[in-house]
Amino acid sequence: MSDLREKYLKAIADAGDEAAIEALRVQALGKKGEISLAMRELGRMSPEERQEAGPRLNALKDEINSALAARRAALADAALDERLRAEWLDVTLPARPRRQGTIHPVSQVTEEVTAIFADMGFAVAEGPQVESDWYNFDALNIPSHHPARAEMDTFYMHRDAGDDRPPHVLRTHTSPVQIRTMQAEGAPLRIIAPGRVYRADYDQTHTPMFHQVEGLAIDRDISMANLKWVLEEFVKAFFEVDHVDLRFRASHFPFTEPSAEVDIRCSWEGGTLKVGEGDDWLEILGSGMVHPKVLEAGNIDPNEWQGFAFGMGIDRIAMLKYGIPDLRAFFESDLRWLRHYGFAALDVPTLHGGLSR
């Protein structure tokens, strides 16, 4: 037994890697190992012989296991030392910048828009993204034959055959929020309604899902002059310019009368948009005075109250302000794009501290 001990302790001490240690373990302590076979012989011994040989074999087994574990640890320490020498690092070098997540431009611009209108007394209102066609169309004075109600433009929810409940749609604008808020709060009222909307369109400037913000103000003496002032103040604050020219062009929307498209004076120099100067005009939103039928749908008497409304695409104004060429990239989950156009997580937009980076 002493021969076995000297044999294996020497072999373990000379083992140069993990594979050699494992081979010695199997050779000594495996099912057919020398020490394991010796322990099987205990059953053939007399009680006196077994009483003497048993403790010696168990002690030898424990000693070999301890020697194997110690050699493994020694080899691991040596490997670590070698790795540390090879991967030497100059700790006096500047630290590597820590990677941080960034805020998506849509989220950033939504916060910017909210901050601007909050300063003018507008509250934020929200509503469901799946709407009945009454809230999405009828309450907004959009007739049944209007092209916007066609399935080629609007996503209708599936209905089983024989289901006579009113059809539901993915909202095509956030205007239903205006109806719901009028019904819930009455007049006077001053809100913006930002959120996701859905239309069946897809190209460089259109996606099936996009973001919109609409504004609504209702009072007894509100006029288009108030609308013009609000939009001028918004454009100046959002594009961070001191002066802006707005141009109102007569248009038609079922939910406003009169209705107007709004353009801003601008110039394009080297592909960069400059607001408030130049000879070009750029359409940015639609607006108008709230139609009396829309007020009635919101349970507000149009003989006592009147108001204005406007709507614009959040993604579109984000593209204009930050020079983003393709709307589709907003929704492609490309981290390279987000690192380039994203905003630092702690850059909270405020009017006094600055909206953008």
C-alpha positions as CSV (number, residue, x, y, z in Angstrom):
1,M,0.0,0.0,0.0
2,S,2.9,2.3,0.6
3,D,4.1,1.7,-2.9
4,L,0.7,2.8,-4.2
5,R,0.9,6.0,-2.1
6,E,4.4,6.9,-3.3
7,K,3.5,6.1,-6.9
8,Y,0.4,8.3,-7.1
9,L,1.7,11.2,-5.0
10,K,4.8,11.5,-7.3
11,A,2.7,11.2,-10.5
12,I,0.2,13.8,-9.2
13,A,3.1,16.2,-8.3
14,D,4.5,15.8,-11.9
15,A,1.1,16.2,-13.7
16,G,1.3,19.2,-16.0
17,D,-2.3,19.8,-16.9
18,E,-5.9,19.1,-16.1
19,A,-6.1,16.1,-18.5
20,A,-3.1,14.4,-16.7
21,I,-4.8,14.9,-13.3
22,E,-8.0,13.4,-14.5
23,A,-6.2,10.4,-16.0
24,L,-4.5,9.8,-12.6
25,R,-7.8,10.1,-10.8
26,V,-9.4,7.4,-13.0
27,Q,-6.3,5.2,-12.7
28,A,-6.3,5.3,-9.0
29,L,-10.0,5.9,-7.9
30,G,-12.1,5.1,-11.0
31,K,-14.3,2.0,-11.0
32,K,-11.4,-0.1,-12.1
33,G,-8.7,2.0,-10.4
34,E,-6.0,0.3,-8.3
35,I,-7.2,1.7,-5.0
36,S,-10.9,1.0,-5.8
37,L,-10.0,-2.6,-6.7
38,A,-8.0,-2.9,-3.4
39,M,-11.1,-1.8,-1.5
40,R,-13.2,-4.5,-3.1
41,E,-10.8,-7.1,-1.7
42,L,-11.8,-6.1,1.8
43,G,-14.9,-8.3,1.5
44,R,-12.7,-11.4,1.1
45,M,-10.6,-10.7,4.2
46,S,-11.2,-12.0,7.7
47,P,-12.7,-9.5,10.2
48,E,-9.2,-9.0,11.7
49,E,-7.5,-8.3,8.4
50,R,-10.4,-6.0,7.3
51,Q,-10.2,-4.0,10.5
52,E,-6.5,-3.3,9.8
53,A,-6.6,-2.8,6.0
54,G,-9.9,-0.8,5.8
55,P,-8.7,2.4,7.7
56,R,-5.4,2.4,5.8
57,L,-7.2,2.2,2.4
58,N,-9.7,4.9,3.3
59,A,-6.8,7.1,4.5
60,L,-5.0,6.5,1.3
61,K,-8.1,7.3,-0.8
62,D,-8.6,10.6,1.1
63,E,-4.9,11.5,0.7
64,I,-5.0,10.9,-3.1
65,N,-8.2,13.0,-3.4
66,S,-6.6,15.9,-1.5
67,A,-3.4,15.7,-3.6
68,L,-5.5,15.8,-6.8
69,A,-7.5,18.8,-5.6
70,A,-4.3,20.6,-4.5
71,R,-2.6,20.0,-7.8
72,R,-5.7,21.3,-9.7
73,A,-5.7,24.5,-7.7
74,A,-1.9,24.9,-8.2
75,L,-2.3,24.6,-12.0
76,A,-5.3,27.0,-12.0
77,D,-3.3,29.6,-10.1
78,A,-0.4,29.2,-12.5
79,A,-2.7,29.6,-15.5
80,L,-4.2,32.7,-13.9
81,D,-0.7,34.2,-13.2
82,E,0.3,33.5,-16.8
83,R,-2.9,35.1,-18.1
84,L,-2.4,38.2,-16.0
85,R,1.1,38.6,-17.2
86,A,-0.1,38.3,-20.8
87,E,-3.1,40.7,-20.3
88,W,-1.1,43.4,-18.6
89,L,-3.1,46.6,-18.3
90,D,-1.8,50.1,-17.7
91,V,-4.2,51.3,-14.9
92,T,-3.0,54.9,-15.5
93,L,-4.7,55.0,-18.9
94,P,-8.1,56.9,-19.1
95,A,-11.1,54.8,-18.3
96,R,-13.2,53.5,-21.1
97,P,-16.5,55.4,-21.4
98,R,-19.4,53.6,-19.9
99,R,-22.1,52.7,-22.4
100,Q,-25.5,54.2,-21.6
101,G,-28.8,53.7,-23.2
102,T,-30.3,56.6,-25.3
103,I,-33.8,58.1,-25.6
104,H,-35.6,57.5,-28.9
105,P,-36.2,60.7,-30.9
106,V,-39.9,60.1,-30.8
107,S,-39.9,60.0,-27.0
108,Q,-37.6,63.0,-26.9
109,V,-39.8,65.1,-29.3
110,T,-43.0,64.1,-27.4
111,E,-41.4,65.4,-24.2
112,E,-40.4,68.6,-26.0
113,V,-43.9,69.2,-27.4
114,T,-45.4,68.5,-24.0
115,A,-43.1,70.9,-22.3
116,I,-43.9,73.7,-24.7
117,F,-47.7,73.3,-24.6
118,A,-47.7,72.8,-20.8
119,D,-46.1,76.2,-20.5
120,M,-49.1,77.6,-22.4
121,G,-51.6,75.9,-20.1
122,F,-52.4,72.7,-22.1
123,A,-52.9,69.5,-20.2
124,V,-52.1,66.0,-21.7
125,A,-55.1,63.8,-22.4
126,E,-54.9,60.1,-23.5
127,G,-57.3,57.5,-24.8
128,P,-57.6,54.0,-26.2
129,Q,-55.8,53.0,-29.4
130,V,-58.6,50.7,-30.4
131,E,-61.7,52.8,-31.0
132,S,-65.3,52.4,-32.1
133,D,-65.9,53.9,-35.5
134,W,-68.3,56.3,-33.8
135,Y,-65.5,58.0,-31.8
136,N,-63.0,57.7,-34.7
137,F,-65.3,58.9,-37.5
138,D,-69.0,59.8,-36.7
139,A,-68.3,62.0,-33.7
140,L,-65.8,63.9,-35.8
141,N,-68.3,64.7,-38.6
142,I,-66.6,62.2,-41.0
143,P,-69.5,60.8,-43.2
144,S,-69.9,57.2,-44.1
145,H,-68.8,57.7,-47.7
146,H,-65.5,59.5,-46.7
147,P,-62.4,57.9,-48.3
148,A,-60.7,57.7,-44.9
149,R,-63.3,55.1,-43.8
150,A,-62.3,52.7,-46.6
151,E,-60.4,49.5,-45.6
152,M,-57.5,50.5,-47.9
153,D,-56.8,53.4,-45.5
154,T,-58.0,52.1,-42.1
155,F,-57.3,49.0,-40.0
156,Y,-60.6,47.5,-39.0
157,M,-60.8,44.9,-36.2
158,H,-62.0,41.4,-37.2
159,R,-65.7,40.6,-36.6
160,D,-67.2,37.2,-36.7
161,A,-70.1,36.6,-39.1
162,G,-73.4,37.7,-37.5
163,D,-71.6,40.1,-35.0
164,D,-73.8,43.2,-35.1
165,R,-71.8,45.2,-32.6
166,P,-70.4,48.5,-33.9
167,P,-67.1,48.1,-35.8
168,H,-63.9,49.0,-34.1
169,V,-60.7,50.3,-35.7
170,L,-57.1,51.1,-34.8
171,R,-57.5,54.8,-34.4
172,T,-56.4,56.8,-37.4
173,H,-55.8,60.0,-35.4
174,T,-55.9,61.1,-31.8
175,S,-59.0,63.2,-32.4
176,P,-61.2,60.6,-30.5
177,V,-59.4,61.7,-27.4
178,Q,-60.8,65.2,-27.9
179,I,-64.3,63.8,-28.0
180,R,-63.8,61.7,-24.9
181,T,-62.2,64.6,-23.0
182,M,-65.0,67.0,-23.9
183,Q,-67.6,64.4,-22.7
184,A,-65.7,63.9,-19.5
185,E,-64.7,67.4,-18.6
186,G,-66.9,69.8,-20.6
187,A,-65.8,73.4,-21.3
188,P,-63.6,75.4,-21.0
189,L,-60.9,73.1,-22.1
190,R,-57.3,73.2,-23.2
191,I,-55.5,69.9,-24.0
192,I,-53.0,68.1,-26.2
193,A,-53.4,64.5,-27.2
194,P,-50.2,62.8,-28.2
195,G,-50.0,59.1,-29.1
196,R,-49.8,56.3,-31.6
197,V,-52.1,56.2,-34.6
198,Y,-52.5,53.7,-37.5
199,R,-53.1,54.0,-41.2
200,A,-52.5,51.5,-44.1
201,D,-49.6,53.3,-45.7
202,Y,-45.8,52.6,-46.0
203,D,-43.1,54.5,-47.8
204,Q,-40.2,56.9,-47.0
205,T,-42.5,59.4,-45.3
206,H,-45.4,57.1,-44.1
207,T,-45.5,54.0,-41.9
208,P,-48.6,51.9,-40.8
209,M,-48.0,53.1,-37.2
210,F,-46.8,56.6,-36.4
211,H,-47.2,59.3,-33.7
212,Q,-49.3,62.3,-33.7
213,V,-50.2,65.2,-31.4
214,E,-53.4,67.1,-31.5
215,G,-54.4,70.2,-29.6
216,L,-57.8,71.5,-28.6
217,A,-58.8,74.7,-26.9
218,I,-62.5,75.6,-26.1
219,D,-63.8,78.8,-24.5
220,R,-66.4,81.4,-25.2
221,D,-64.3,83.9,-27.2
222,I,-61.6,81.8,-28.9
223,S,-60.8,82.7,-32.5
224,M,-58.4,81.9,-35.3
225,A,-56.2,84.7,-33.9
226,N,-55.6,82.7,-30.8
227,L,-54.8,79.7,-32.9
228,K,-52.2,81.6,-34.8
229,W,-50.5,82.9,-31.7
230,V,-50.4,79.4,-30.1
231,L,-48.9,77.9,-33.2
232,E,-46.3,80.7,-33.7
233,E,-45.2,80.3,-30.1
234,F,-44.9,76.6,-30.5
235,V,-42.9,76.7,-33.7
236,K,-40.5,79.3,-32.2
237,A,-40.0,77.2,-29.1
238,F,-39.7,73.9,-30.8
239,F,-37.2,74.9,-33.5
240,E,-35.5,77.3,-31.0
241,V,-35.7,80.4,-33.2
242,D,-36.6,84.0,-32.3
243,H,-38.8,84.7,-35.3
244,V,-41.1,82.6,-37.5
245,D,-43.5,83.4,-40.3
246,L,-46.6,81.2,-40.6
247,R,-48.8,81.0,-43.7
248,F,-52.4,79.7,-43.4
249,R,-53.9,78.1,-46.5
250,A,-57.6,77.4,-46.8
251,S,-58.3,73.6,-46.7
252,H,-61.1,71.2,-45.7
253,F,-61.3,68.9,-42.8
254,P,-64.6,67.4,-41.7
255,F,-64.0,68.2,-38.1
256,T,-63.1,71.9,-38.4
257,E,-64.7,74.9,-40.1
258,P,-63.0,77.0,-41.3
259,S,-60.0,74.7,-41.9
260,A,-56.4,75.7,-42.7
261,E,-53.1,74.0,-43.6
262,V,-50.2,75.8,-41.9
263,D,-46.8,76.4,-43.6
264,I,-43.6,77.8,-42.1
265,R,-41.1,80.0,-43.9
266,C,-37.8,78.2,-44.2
267,S,-34.7,77.6,-46.3
268,W,-32.7,74.5,-47.2
269,E,-28.9,75.0,-47.1
270,G,-26.8,72.0,-47.7
271,G,-29.7,69.8,-46.9
272,T,-30.2,71.5,-43.5
273,L,-33.6,73.1,-42.6
274,K,-33.5,76.6,-41.3
275,V,-36.8,77.9,-39.9
276,G,-37.8,81.5,-40.0
277,E,-35.8,82.7,-43.0
278,G,-35.6,82.1,-46.7
279,D,-38.0,82.0,-49.6
280,D,-39.4,78.4,-49.2
281,W,-42.5,77.3,-47.4
282,L,-43.0,73.9,-45.6
283,E,-46.3,72.5,-44.5
284,I,-46.2,71.2,-40.9
285,L,-49.7,70.8,-39.7
286,G,-53.5,71.1,-40.2
287,S,-55.8,73.3,-38.1
288,G,-59.1,75.1,-37.8
289,M,-62.0,76.1,-35.7
290,V,-63.9,73.1,-34.2
291,H,-67.0,72.2,-36.2
292,P,-70.3,72.7,-34.3
293,K,-71.2,69.1,-34.9
294,V,-68.0,67.9,-33.2
295,L,-68.8,70.1,-30.1
296,E,-72.3,68.6,-30.0
297,A,-70.8,65.1,-30.1
298,G,-68.7,66.1,-27.1
299,N,-71.8,67.3,-25.2
300,I,-70.8,71.0,-25.5
301,D,-73.3,73.6,-26.7
302,P,-71.9,75.2,-29.9
303,N,-74.1,78.3,-29.3
304,E,-72.2,79.1,-26.1
305,W,-68.7,77.7,-26.8
306,Q,-66.2,77.6,-29.6
307,G,-62.7,76.5,-30.0
308,F,-59.8,75.6,-32.3
309,A,-57.9,72.4,-33.0
310,F,-54.7,71.4,-34.7
311,G,-52.8,68.2,-35.4
312,M,-49.3,67.3,-36.5
313,G,-47.1,64.3,-36.9
314,I,-44.5,63.9,-34.1
315,D,-42.3,61.7,-36.3
316,R,-42.4,64.3,-39.1
317,I,-41.4,67.3,-36.9
318,A,-38.7,65.1,-35.4
319,M,-37.3,64.4,-38.9
320,L,-37.4,68.1,-39.7
321,K,-35.7,69.3,-36.5
322,Y,-33.0,66.7,-36.3
323,G,-32.3,66.0,-40.0
324,I,-33.6,62.4,-40.1
325,P,-34.1,61.4,-43.7
326,D,-36.3,58.3,-43.6
327,L,-39.3,57.7,-41.4
328,R,-39.1,53.9,-41.6
329,A,-35.8,54.0,-39.7
330,F,-37.7,55.1,-36.6
331,F,-39.2,51.6,-36.2
332,E,-36.4,49.3,-37.4
333,S,-34.7,48.8,-34.0
334,D,-31.2,49.5,-35.4
335,L,-29.0,50.2,-32.5
336,R,-26.5,52.0,-34.7
337,W,-29.2,54.4,-35.8
338,L,-30.4,55.0,-32.2
339,R,-26.9,55.6,-30.9
340,H,-26.5,58.3,-33.7
341,Y,-29.9,60.0,-33.3
342,G,-30.7,59.1,-29.7
343,F,-30.6,61.5,-26.7
344,A,-28.9,61.1,-23.4
345,A,-31.2,59.6,-20.8
346,L,-30.8,62.5,-18.4
347,D,-31.4,65.3,-21.0
348,V,-34.9,66.2,-19.8
349,P,-36.3,69.0,-22.1
350,T,-37.4,72.2,-20.4
351,L,-38.0,75.6,-21.7
352,H,-35.6,77.3,-19.4
353,G,-32.9,74.7,-19.7
354,G,-33.2,74.0,-23.4
355,L,-35.3,71.5,-25.3
356,S,-32.6,69.7,-27.3
357,R,-29.0,68.7,-26.8
